[in-house]
């Protein structure tokens, strides 16, 4: 989305009607997407702030909150600014008096979009450590380190956004660097990382299955219990596969078409056909920021439970009541919602050399 700012004001004398029709459709779609992005990410941020089930103060949830914050700012500021830029380019053409406004919109888009991709990468690394190296996860990953990581990512994104003003780098080279590193290489790294996480998870479940079979052979535990454990493990593995495939396809569909079309636009002739392809691909990319909460949060049951509780507290709907939540009265205090085990989460258990086990945090 960042690099197309240099081409948004391009005009086509031979196909002016088609150009205006495409621009008008994109304006309407961008206005809708801006509202949708604010609502979807705003709901998660409100749920994260309220945290009615006290389950959203984990390192992974902190990274998701940073991701949705960047997306929320994209819908609240960047997309309306891009919308205004397109409208002004239609009305005034290449008006140099508006160059400062265009540059400000560009800087904001660099900050939010770059932060969004980097936080996704950080979240994937945290999940990999949790599965593959749980002891390293225990030592290195905490709520505090997650907050520091999110802050560092935003600081880096701001620094990169104002790099042309600081160094005087050629804008064309600057756009190519951003497209190659922050959109292309980062998403390729994320797809590879998700595949590595899945392989590590498969090995983990196989070790647990072998441990259960060994216990069963020694006569420890009933066969019915082992059967139930196996069913739960297979369901967890199925959910993990679905989640991995969803995340991978989500990146490929929303990001890669944009990268490919923009590379073509920047390295070859910028024709009307290429312009149409870039607009369509950019529209798919913008959907990423609206759908991130569903992909990373709302597909998990504990987030959905928390959202329902928050919405019921805001609306005058009486006492909140949802499936999977129970209320406990402590002394004379009012009932407080308590979360039950979430079937959609994946618990990681470390088996040390002595054969003892201890449960780690759940993957978000």
Secondary structure, DSSP 8 states (H G I E B T S, - for coil): --GGGGTTT---STTHHHHHHHHHHHHHHHHHHHHHHHHHHHHHHHHHHH-TTS---SHHHHHHHHHHHHHHHIIIIIHHHHHHHHHHHHHHSS-GGGHHHHHHHHHHHHHHHHHHHHHHHHHHHHHHHHHH-HHHHHHH--HHHHHHHHHHHHHHHHHHHTHHHHH---HHHHHHHHIIIIIIIHHHHHHHHHHHHHHHHHHHHHHHHHHHHHHHHTT-S-HHHHHHHHHHHHHHHHHHHHHHHHHHHHHIIIIIHHHHHHHHHHHS---HHHHHHHHHHHHHHHHHHHHHHIIIIITSHHHHHHHHHHHHHHTT-SS---TTEEEE--TTS--EEEE---TTSEEEEEE-TTS-EEEEEEE-
